[in-house]
Amino acid sequence: VNLGANEVQIIETDTAVINEVQLVTTSTNPVHEVQEIVLSPPPGHLAPSSMMTYSLLLDTSLAGGSFQYSGRISATATASDGRNSVQEIIESMANVENGVVVTKSSDDNPDGGHTY
């Protein structure tokens, strides 16, 4: 009588648990944001005058910043020349980083106003 193979084998493997660690690195080139301030004279005026003012509000609180008010800015303020320039006023706001560049369009808008 041939009973065939009667051998039973149990094979076990064992290893230490090693948690896999992966390092993922991402990068991007910074993109500077561009904003426009468009000033238009009120009806009946041909252009903004030095008696006219505007103000800017910048709310960065959702990104951990704050809510800042520029105060009054003359409608005829220069873009970047002097203490009362649009650039100096914006840079003095607590939630704005240095490096702001403000330029004024050399052409007036069709309504007589101008754009920074």
C-alpha positions as a LaTeX table, in Angstrom:
\begin{tabular}{lrrr}
\hline
Residue & $x$ (\AA) & $y$ (\AA) & $z$ (\AA) \\
\hline
Val1 & 0.00 & 0.00 & 0.00 \\
Asn2 & 1.48 & 3.33 & $-1.08$ \\
Leu3 & 0.29 & 6.18 & 1.13 \\
Gly4 & 2.23 & 8.90 & $-0.74$ \\
Ala5 & 4.00 & 11.66 & 1.09 \\
Asn6 & 3.32 & 11.79 & 4.79 \\
Glu7 & 5.46 & 14.79 & 5.63 \\
Val8 & 3.81 & 18.03 & 6.84 \\
Gln9 & 5.83 & 21.24 & 6.83 \\
Ile10 & 4.97 & 24.60 & 8.35 \\
Ile11 & 6.95 & 27.57 & 7.11 \\
Glu12 & 6.86 & 30.85 & 9.01 \\
Thr13 & 8.63 & 34.11 & 8.24 \\
Asp14 & 9.18 & 36.94 & 10.69 \\
Thr15 & 10.58 & 40.45 & 10.29 \\
Ala16 & 10.74 & 43.59 & 12.38 \\
Val17 & 8.05 & 46.20 & 11.66 \\
Ile18 & 9.64 & 49.08 & 9.80 \\
Asn19 & 7.46 & 52.15 & 9.23 \\
Glu20 & 8.16 & 53.60 & 5.83 \\
Val21 & 9.12 & 57.26 & 5.78 \\
Gln22 & 8.76 & 59.26 & 2.60 \\
Leu23 & 9.98 & 62.78 & 2.04 \\
Val24 & 7.89 & 64.78 & $-0.42$ \\
Thr25 & 9.19 & 68.15 & $-1.57$ \\
Thr26 & 7.25 & 70.63 & $-3.66$ \\
Ser27 & 8.27 & 73.99 & $-4.98$ \\
Thr28 & 6.91 & 76.80 & $-7.07$ \\
Asn29 & 8.03 & 80.12 & $-8.40$ \\
Pro30 & 6.58 & 83.09 & $-6.53$ \\
Val31 & 4.06 & 85.14 & $-8.47$ \\
His32 & 3.65 & 88.76 & $-7.49$ \\
Glu33 & 0.07 & 89.88 & $-7.21$ \\
Val34 & $-1.03$ & 92.86 & $-9.28$ \\
Gln35 & $-3.80$ & 95.15 & $-8.10$ \\
Glu36 & $-5.19$ & 98.24 & $-9.81$ \\
Ile37 & $-6.56$ & 101.35 & $-8.16$ \\
Val38 & $-8.80$ & 103.18 & $-10.62$ \\
Leu39 & $-9.82$ & 106.73 & $-9.72$ \\
Ser40 & $-12.69$ & 108.42 & $-11.50$ \\
Pro41 & $-13.78$ & 112.01 & $-10.95$ \\
Pro42 & $-17.32$ & 112.55 & $-9.70$ \\
Pro43 & $-19.96$ & 113.69 & $-12.20$ \\
Gly44 & $-19.41$ & 117.27 & $-13.29$ \\
His45 & $-15.63$ & 117.20 & $-12.77$ \\
Leu46 & $-13.12$ & 116.71 & $-15.56$ \\
Ala47 & $-10.39$ & 115.18 & $-13.39$ \\
Pro48 & $-9.70$ & 114.29 & $-9.74$ \\
Ser49 & $-8.60$ & 117.31 & $-7.71$ \\
Ser50 & $-6.36$ & 117.59 & $-4.66$ \\
Met51 & $-9.51$ & 118.24 & $-2.57$ \\
Met52 & $-10.74$ & 114.70 & $-3.35$ \\
Thr53 & $-9.55$ & 111.73 & $-1.32$ \\
Tyr54 & $-10.00$ & 107.97 & $-1.19$ \\
Ser55 & $-8.93$ & 105.22 & 1.18 \\
Leu56 & $-7.94$ & 101.58 & 0.94 \\
Leu57 & $-9.03$ & 98.71 & 3.17 \\
Leu58 & $-6.99$ & 95.51 & 3.17 \\
Asp59 & $-8.30$ & 92.49 & 5.06 \\
Thr60 & $-5.79$ & 89.63 & 5.39 \\
Ser61 & $-7.39$ & 88.17 & 8.53 \\
Leu62 & $-8.40$ & 84.92 & 6.79 \\
Ala63 & $-4.71$ & 84.26 & 6.13 \\
Gly64 & $-3.70$ & 85.07 & 9.71 \\
Gly65 & $-3.21$ & 88.78 & 9.04 \\
Ser66 & $-5.29$ & 91.77 & 10.05 \\
Phe67 & $-7.72$ & 94.40 & 8.79 \\
Gln68 & $-5.95$ & 97.65 & 7.90 \\
Tyr69 & $-7.21$ & 101.06 & 6.77 \\
Ser70 & $-4.91$ & 103.35 & 4.80 \\
Gly71 & $-6.40$ & 106.63 & 5.92 \\
Arg72 & $-7.14$ & 109.35 & 3.39 \\
Ile73 & $-5.11$ & 109.40 & 0.20 \\
Ser74 & $-5.19$ & 112.45 & $-2.04$ \\
Ala75 & $-6.71$ & 111.76 & $-5.45$ \\
Thr76 & $-3.70$ & 113.52 & $-6.96$ \\
Ala77 & $-1.06$ & 111.69 & $-4.88$ \\
Thr78 & 2.06 & 110.62 & $-6.71$ \\
Ala79 & 2.62 & 106.91 & $-7.23$ \\
Ser80 & 5.98 & 106.56 & $-5.46$ \\
Asp81 & 7.54 & 109.93 & $-4.74$ \\
Gly82 & 7.47 & 111.10 & $-1.15$ \\
Arg83 & 5.89 & 110.45 & 2.21 \\
Asn84 & 2.31 & 110.95 & 0.98 \\
Ser85 & 2.72 & 108.82 & $-2.13$ \\
Val86 & 0.43 & 105.86 & $-2.71$ \\
Gln87 & 3.38 & 103.49 & $-2.38$ \\
Glu88 & 4.50 & 104.88 & 1.01 \\
Ile89 & 0.95 & 104.81 & 2.37 \\
Ile90 & 0.40 & 101.20 & 1.27 \\
Glu91 & 3.78 & 100.09 & 2.65 \\
Ser92 & 2.95 & 101.67 & 6.02 \\
Met93 & $-0.06$ & 99.36 & 6.42 \\
Ala94 & 0.84 & 96.65 & 8.98 \\
Asn95 & $-0.37$ & 93.76 & 6.82 \\
Val96 & 1.63 & 94.70 & 3.71 \\
Glu97 & 5.18 & 93.41 & 3.21 \\
Asn98 & 7.89 & 95.76 & 1.98 \\
Gly99 & 8.63 & 95.64 & $-1.69$ \\
Val100 & 5.37 & 97.12 & $-2.96$ \\
Val101 & 5.85 & 98.86 & $-6.28$ \\
Val102 & 3.26 & 101.43 & $-7.31$ \\
Thr103 & 3.20 & 103.04 & $-10.71$ \\
Lys104 & 0.76 & 105.48 & $-12.24$ \\
Ser105 & $-0.44$ & 105.05 & $-15.78$ \\
Ser106 & 0.92 & 107.78 & $-18.00$ \\
Asp107 & $-2.41$ & 108.08 & $-19.80$ \\
Asp108 & $-5.55$ & 109.40 & $-18.18$ \\
Asn109 & $-8.60$ & 107.18 & $-18.17$ \\
Pro110 & $-11.38$ & 108.09 & $-20.64$ \\
Asp111 & $-13.37$ & 109.69 & $-17.80$ \\
Gly112 & $-10.46$ & 111.96 & $-16.81$ \\
Gly113 & $-9.35$ & 109.80 & $-13.90$ \\
His114 & $-6.20$ & 107.74 & $-13.61$ \\
Thr115 & $-5.01$ & 104.28 & $-12.65$ \\
Tyr116 & $-2.28$ & 103.25 & $-10.22$ \\
\hline
\end{tabular}
